[in-house]
Amino acid sequence: MNTLHSKLVPKPHISFAILTLTTILRAQPTSRPAIDMRDYFLQSDDNQNAWTLGGTDVRESPDPDSPSSRAIILNKYSSPDCYEVYHITPTDIRLRYEVFRPGTHHNADNWIRRYQSTDPSGDQGSIWCPRFVTPGQPGILTHFHQDLLTFNPQTHSYSIDPTGSVNDQQIYLSIVPSSLDWGKNNQSSFDLTDSVRLISQWQHEGKIIETYDYARGKGLIAWRWLERFSTLTPLPDHPNIFYCEEGFVRITSPGDQSTPPTVLRYNPATKQSGPPFQVVPFTSYWQPALGNQWYIVYRDTSREFPLRRRAEQIKHNFTLPEWTAKPGATIKDLPYLFVTPLAVQTGHPATTRQSFSHQPNQRNDS
């Protein structure tokens, strides 16, 4: 923590009341029975596969690694090039791939992550969330392997990025009831009252939290990115301006143990301040000794964009045409490091293993 900023936020006293996760993330402090997260993850109300919600389309598909098996594909941004591959098991929802190929395919920003749990059934992916949970109860700690693959526009090929590949990553996941303040932004005509929030604590210093809100029968409806106020990095020679995610914030009031700080969006080019951010208290699973800390809700799609239902169906496409050195390649053909593709696990000839001596142990988010 930088010295200047540590003066803005006094360290909480031991006597400071610890709020529950339900209160911390503005979820309703109600007691709920166990639920099946499958009912919230899938867009089961779309029984004709006729619409997307907020650009998200969740449908079944042949598995990209094993076409004789079935997977769940979650397309984002109404795009066939940005998607995630999941498997639903009797006990878990598991994430196998994240694919991000925005705009032109020959893009240096293209990346693909592949996941594999360290448990015996890890070939289905890493645990995204357990199926049967009681919202508000303690979460679970997951262990998994992660390969990050990036695209090189010069060589027109994908290769392992060892700095973002992890042999044993750990994330603490928990589910709480959700209560979003949509204002006028729920333009879907859906009642989103029955919703839950997945809290993902993947940053082990407790500086960053991501949350995902799901509505029963509607699937993913909102995403949030939170950063810890006390450890923001100041802009040089600007004591009240701080870096936050990929932007800047201006602190007009430091707050105290019971009063949140006042944090405004800031544009360094125009030197103009925007509206205040929501700031919430939270106790990190990874840093419990810090006690309750203020977190800035820097991104919140429920406040940034109207949630609309659109009559469309996003095509499933696992090909990688930009990988010109390997004509006809799909994500199944990508090299691997820590994760073992299904084709290798089942004994079929498949992809190439790359070896690196560097084995980082921290997620490198793009």
C-alpha positions as CSV (number, residue, x, y, z in Angstrom):
1,M,0.0,0.0,0.0
2,N,1.4,3.4,-0.9
3,T,2.0,5.7,2.1
4,L,-0.1,8.6,0.9
5,H,-3.2,6.4,0.1
6,S,-2.9,4.5,3.4
7,K,-3.5,7.8,5.1
8,L,-6.8,8.2,3.3
9,V,-8.2,4.9,4.6
10,P,-7.6,4.2,8.3
11,K,-7.0,0.5,9.0
12,P,-10.2,-1.0,10.4
13,H,-10.2,-1.8,14.2
14,I,-10.8,-5.3,15.3
15,S,-14.1,-4.2,16.8
16,F,-15.4,-3.1,13.4
17,A,-18.4,-5.3,12.6
18,I,-17.8,-7.8,9.9
19,L,-20.6,-7.8,7.4
20,T,-21.7,-10.9,5.7
21,L,-21.1,-11.5,2.0
22,T,-24.8,-11.0,1.5
23,T,-24.7,-7.5,2.9
24,I,-21.3,-6.8,1.3
25,L,-22.4,-7.1,-2.3
26,R,-25.8,-5.5,-1.7
27,A,-27.6,-8.8,-2.0
28,Q,-30.7,-9.3,0.0
29,P,-30.0,-10.9,3.4
30,T,-32.7,-13.6,3.0
31,S,-32.4,-17.3,3.8
32,R,-33.0,-19.4,0.7
33,P,-33.2,-23.1,0.2
34,A,-30.7,-25.0,-1.9
35,I,-30.9,-24.3,-5.6
36,D,-29.6,-25.9,-8.8
37,M,-27.3,-23.4,-10.5
38,R,-28.1,-25.1,-13.8
39,D,-31.5,-23.5,-13.6
40,Y,-29.9,-20.0,-13.5
41,F,-27.0,-20.6,-15.8
42,L,-29.0,-21.9,-18.8
43,Q,-31.5,-19.8,-20.8
44,S,-34.1,-22.4,-20.3
45,D,-37.0,-19.9,-20.8
46,D,-35.9,-19.7,-24.4
47,N,-37.1,-23.2,-25.4
48,Q,-37.1,-22.2,-29.1
49,N,-33.6,-20.9,-29.1
50,A,-35.0,-17.7,-30.5
51,W,-33.4,-14.9,-28.5
52,T,-30.3,-13.5,-26.8
53,L,-30.2,-11.4,-23.6
54,G,-27.7,-8.6,-23.4
55,G,-25.9,-10.2,-26.4
56,T,-25.5,-13.5,-24.5
57,D,-26.7,-16.7,-26.1
58,V,-26.5,-20.0,-24.2
59,R,-27.2,-23.2,-26.1
60,E,-26.1,-26.8,-26.4
61,S,-23.6,-27.9,-29.1
62,P,-21.3,-30.7,-30.1
63,D,-18.2,-30.5,-28.0
64,P,-15.4,-28.8,-30.0
65,D,-12.9,-31.3,-28.6
66,S,-15.1,-34.4,-29.0
67,P,-18.0,-33.9,-31.4
68,S,-19.7,-37.1,-30.2
69,S,-20.2,-35.4,-26.8
70,R,-22.3,-32.4,-25.9
71,A,-21.2,-29.1,-24.4
72,I,-22.9,-25.8,-23.5
73,I,-21.7,-22.8,-25.5
74,L,-22.1,-19.3,-24.1
75,N,-21.6,-16.7,-26.8
76,K,-21.0,-13.0,-25.8
77,Y,-21.5,-9.7,-27.4
78,S,-23.8,-11.3,-30.1
79,S,-20.6,-12.6,-31.6
80,P,-19.6,-16.1,-32.9
81,D,-16.0,-15.2,-32.1
82,C,-16.3,-14.5,-28.4
83,Y,-17.6,-17.5,-26.5
84,E,-17.0,-19.9,-23.6
85,V,-17.4,-23.7,-23.6
86,Y,-18.9,-25.4,-20.5
87,H,-19.8,-28.9,-19.4
88,I,-22.6,-29.6,-16.9
89,T,-21.9,-32.6,-14.7
90,P,-24.1,-34.1,-12.0
91,T,-22.3,-32.0,-9.4
92,D,-20.8,-28.9,-11.1
93,I,-20.8,-26.5,-14.0
94,R,-17.3,-26.6,-15.5
95,L,-15.6,-24.1,-17.8
96,R,-13.4,-25.6,-20.5
97,Y,-12.6,-22.7,-22.8
98,E,-12.7,-18.9,-23.0
99,V,-12.3,-17.6,-26.6
100,F,-11.8,-13.9,-27.3
101,R,-11.3,-13.0,-31.0
102,P,-12.8,-9.5,-31.4
103,G,-13.2,-7.6,-34.6
104,T,-10.8,-8.7,-37.3
105,H,-9.5,-12.2,-36.8
106,H,-5.9,-11.2,-37.5
107,N,-5.8,-9.3,-34.2
108,A,-2.9,-9.2,-31.7
109,D,-5.6,-9.0,-28.9
110,N,-6.9,-12.5,-29.7
111,W,-6.5,-14.9,-26.8
112,I,-7.9,-18.3,-25.8
113,R,-7.8,-19.9,-22.4
114,R,-8.2,-23.6,-21.7
115,Y,-9.0,-25.0,-18.3
116,Q,-8.7,-28.4,-16.5
117,S,-9.5,-29.1,-12.9
118,T,-6.9,-30.9,-10.9
119,D,-9.5,-33.4,-9.6
120,P,-10.1,-36.8,-11.3
121,S,-12.9,-35.5,-13.5
122,G,-10.8,-32.4,-14.6
123,D,-11.1,-33.2,-18.3
124,Q,-14.5,-31.5,-18.2
125,G,-12.9,-28.2,-17.3
126,S,-12.4,-26.2,-14.1
127,I,-15.3,-25.8,-11.7
128,W,-17.1,-22.6,-12.5
129,C,-19.7,-23.2,-9.8
130,P,-21.2,-26.2,-7.9
131,R,-24.6,-27.1,-9.1
132,F,-26.4,-27.5,-5.8
133,V,-25.8,-24.6,-3.4
134,T,-27.5,-22.6,-0.7
135,P,-27.0,-18.9,-1.5
136,G,-25.2,-17.1,1.3
137,Q,-23.4,-20.1,2.6
138,P,-19.6,-20.5,2.5
139,G,-18.1,-21.0,-0.9
140,I,-15.6,-23.5,-2.3
141,L,-11.9,-23.3,-3.2
142,T,-11.1,-24.6,-6.7
143,H,-7.8,-25.9,-8.1
144,F,-7.1,-26.0,-11.8
145,H,-4.6,-25.9,-14.7
146,Q,-4.8,-23.0,-17.1
147,D,-3.2,-22.6,-20.6
148,L,-3.2,-19.1,-22.2
149,L,-2.8,-19.0,-26.0
150,T,-2.2,-15.8,-27.9
151,F,-2.2,-14.9,-31.5
152,N,0.9,-13.5,-33.3
153,P,-0.2,-11.4,-36.4
154,Q,3.4,-11.7,-37.8
155,T,3.5,-15.5,-37.9
156,H,-0.3,-15.9,-38.2
157,S,-0.3,-18.5,-35.5
158,Y,-1.3,-19.3,-31.9
159,S,1.2,-20.3,-29.3
160,I,1.3,-20.8,-25.5
161,D,1.9,-17.7,-23.4
162,P,3.8,-19.0,-20.4
163,T,3.3,-15.8,-18.4
164,G,-0.4,-16.4,-18.4
165,S,-0.4,-20.2,-18.1
166,V,-0.7,-21.6,-14.6
167,N,-0.1,-25.2,-13.4
168,D,-2.1,-24.8,-10.2
169,Q,-4.4,-21.8,-10.0
170,Q,-6.9,-21.4,-7.1
171,I,-10.1,-19.4,-7.0
172,Y,-12.5,-19.0,-4.2
173,L,-16.1,-19.1,-5.5
174,S,-19.3,-18.3,-3.6
175,I,-22.9,-17.8,-4.4
176,V,-25.2,-15.2,-2.7
177,P,-28.7,-13.8,-3.5
178,S,-28.6,-10.9,-5.8
179,S,-30.5,-7.6,-5.9
180,L,-29.5,-5.3,-8.8
181,D,-30.7,-1.8,-9.1
182,W,-31.5,-1.7,-12.8
183,G,-33.3,1.6,-12.8
184,K,-34.5,1.9,-16.4
185,N,-31.8,-0.5,-17.8
186,N,-33.9,-3.7,-17.7
187,Q,-35.5,-3.3,-21.1
188,S,-35.9,-7.0,-21.6
189,S,-39.5,-7.2,-20.4
190,F,-38.3,-10.1,-18.1
191,D,-38.8,-10.2,-14.4
192,L,-35.2,-10.7,-13.0
193,T,-36.2,-10.8,-9.4
194,D,-35.1,-14.5,-8.9
195,S,-31.4,-14.1,-9.4
196,V,-28.2,-15.1,-7.7
197,R,-24.6,-13.7,-7.8
198,L,-21.4,-15.7,-8.3
199,I,-18.4,-14.0,-6.6
200,S,-15.0,-15.0,-8.0
201,Q,-12.0,-14.2,-5.9
202,W,-9.1,-15.1,-8.2
203,Q,-6.7,-12.3,-7.2
204,H,-4.9,-13.6,-4.1
205,E,-3.9,-10.2,-2.8
206,G,-7.5,-9.4,-2.5
207,K,-7.2,-6.3,-4.7
208,I,-9.8,-7.4,-7.4
209,I,-13.1,-9.2,-7.3
210,E,-15.4,-10.2,-10.2
211,T,-19.1,-11.0,-9.9
212,Y,-21.6,-12.6,-12.3
213,D,-25.3,-12.3,-11.9
214,Y,-27.7,-15.0,-13.2
215,A,-31.5,-15.0,-13.4
216,R,-33.5,-18.2,-13.3
217,G,-34.3,-19.3,-16.8
218,K,-32.5,-16.3,-18.3
219,G,-28.8,-17.0,-17.8
220,L,-26.1,-14.3,-17.3
221,I,-27.6,-10.9,-16.9
222,A,-24.8,-8.7,-15.4
223,W,-21.0,-8.6,-14.7
224,R,-19.1,-6.4,-12.2
225,W,-15.4,-5.6,-11.6
226,L,-14.4,-4.3,-8.1
227,E,-11.1,-2.9,-7.0
228,R,-9.9,-2.3,-3.4
229,F,-9.8,1.4,-2.6
230,S,-6.8,1.3,-0.2
231,T,-4.4,-0.2,-2.7
232,L,-5.1,1.9,-5.8
233,T,-2.0,3.3,-7.4
234,P,-1.8,7.1,-7.6
235,L,-1.1,9.0,-10.8
236,P,2.3,10.7,-10.5
237,D,2.1,14.3,-9.3
238,H,-1.7,14.0,-8.9
239,P,-2.4,13.0,-5.2
240,N,-6.2,12.6,-5.7
241,I,-6.1,10.8,-9.1
242,F,-5.6,7.0,-9.1
243,Y,-5.4,4.2,-11.7
244,C,-8.3,1.8,-11.6
245,E,-8.7,-1.2,-14.0
246,E,-8.0,0.4,-17.4
247,G,-9.0,4.0,-16.4
248,F,-8.7,6.6,-13.7
249,V,-10.7,7.7,-10.7
250,R,-10.7,10.9,-8.6
251,I,-11.0,10.7,-4.8
252,T,-12.9,13.7,-3.4
253,S,-13.5,12.3,0.1
254,P,-11.5,9.5,1.8
255,G,-14.3,8.3,4.0
256,D,-13.7,6.4,7.2
257,Q,-14.5,3.0,8.7
258,S,-18.3,3.5,8.5
259,T,-18.6,6.0,5.7
260,P,-17.5,5.0,2.1
261,P,-15.1,7.2,0.2
262,T,-16.4,9.4,-2.6
263,V,-14.9,8.2,-5.9
264,L,-15.6,9.8,-9.3
265,R,-14.7,8.7,-12.8
266,Y,-11.9,10.9,-14.2
267,N,-10.8,11.7,-17.7
268,P,-7.1,12.8,-17.6
269,A,-7.3,14.1,-21.2
270,T,-10.1,16.6,-20.4
271,K,-9.4,16.8,-16.7
272,Q,-13.1,16.3,-16.2
273,S,-14.7,14.3,-13.4
274,G,-17.8,12.1,-14.0
275,P,-20.5,10.7,-11.7
276,P,-19.6,8.8,-8.5
277,F,-19.0,5.1,-8.4
278,Q,-20.8,2.7,-6.0
279,V,-18.4,1.8,-3.2
280,V,-19.1,-1.3,-1.0
281,P,-17.4,-3.0,1.9
282,F,-16.0,-6.5,1.5
283,T,-13.7,-8.9,3.4
284,S,-11.4,-10.8,1.1
285,Y,-11.2,-14.6,1.5
286,W,-7.4,-14.4,0.7
287,Q,-6.7,-11.4,3.0
288,P,-9.0,-11.8,6.1
289,A,-6.5,-10.1,8.3
290,L,-7.2,-6.8,6.6
291,G,-10.8,-7.0,7.7
292,N,-13.5,-5.1,5.9
293,Q,-12.2,-2.9,3.1
294,W,-13.9,-0.5,0.7
295,Y,-14.2,-1.7,-2.9
296,I,-15.0,0.5,-5.9
297,V,-17.5,-1.0,-8.3
298,Y,-15.6,0.2,-11.3
299,R,-17.5,-1.9,-13.9
300,D,-21.2,-2.8,-13.6
301,T,-23.0,-3.8,-16.8
302,S,-26.4,-3.4,-15.2
303,R,-25.7,0.3,-14.9
304,E,-23.6,0.8,-18.0
305,F,-25.9,-0.7,-20.7
306,P,-29.6,-1.4,-21.2
307,L,-30.4,-5.1,-21.0
308,R,-32.3,-6.0,-24.1
309,R,-33.7,-9.2,-25.5
310,R,-33.0,-9.6,-29.2
311,A,-34.4,-12.0,-31.7
312,E,-31.3,-13.8,-32.9
313,Q,-29.3,-17.0,-32.6
314,I,-25.5,-16.9,-32.6
315,K,-23.8,-19.4,-34.8
316,H,-21.3,-21.8,-33.1
317,N,-18.0,-21.6,-34.9
318,F,-14.8,-23.2,-33.4
319,T,-12.6,-22.6,-36.4
320,L,-9.5,-20.3,-36.4
321,P,-9.1,-19.1,-40.0
322,E,-6.5,-16.6,-39.0
323,W,-4.1,-19.5,-38.2
324,T,-3.1,-19.7,-41.8
325,A,-0.1,-22.0,-41.1
326,K,-2.7,-24.6,-40.1
327,P,-5.6,-24.6,-42.6
328,G,-8.9,-25.8,-41.2
329,A,-7.7,-25.5,-37.6
330,T,-10.1,-25.3,-34.7
331,I,-9.6,-24.7,-31.0
332,K,-9.1,-28.5,-30.7
333,D,-5.8,-28.1,-32.6
334,L,-4.2,-25.6,-30.2
335,P,-1.0,-26.5,-28.4
336,Y,-1.1,-27.1,-24.7
337,L,1.1,-26.9,-21.7
338,F,-0.5,-27.7,-18.4
339,V,-4.0,-28.7,-19.7
340,T,-4.5,-32.0,-21.5
341,P,-6.9,-31.8,-24.4
342,L,-9.7,-34.4,-24.5
343,A,-8.3,-35.9,-27.6
344,V,-5.0,-36.7,-25.8
345,Q,-6.9,-38.0,-22.7
346,T,-8.8,-40.5,-24.8
347,G,-5.7,-41.7,-26.7
348,H,-6.3,-40.1,-30.1
349,P,-3.5,-38.3,-31.9
350,A,-3.9,-34.6,-31.4
351,T,-2.1,-31.4,-30.5
352,T,1.5,-30.5,-29.7
353,R,2.8,-30.0,-26.2
354,Q,5.0,-27.0,-25.6
355,S,7.5,-27.0,-22.8
356,F,8.6,-23.9,-20.8
357,S,10.8,-23.7,-17.7
358,H,8.8,-20.7,-16.4
359,Q,5.7,-21.7,-14.4
360,P,4.0,-18.7,-13.0
361,N,1.4,-19.1,-10.2
362,Q,-0.8,-16.1,-10.8
363,R,-3.6,-15.4,-13.3
364,N,-2.7,-12.9,-16.0
365,D,-6.0,-11.5,-17.1
366,S,-6.4,-9.8,-20.4
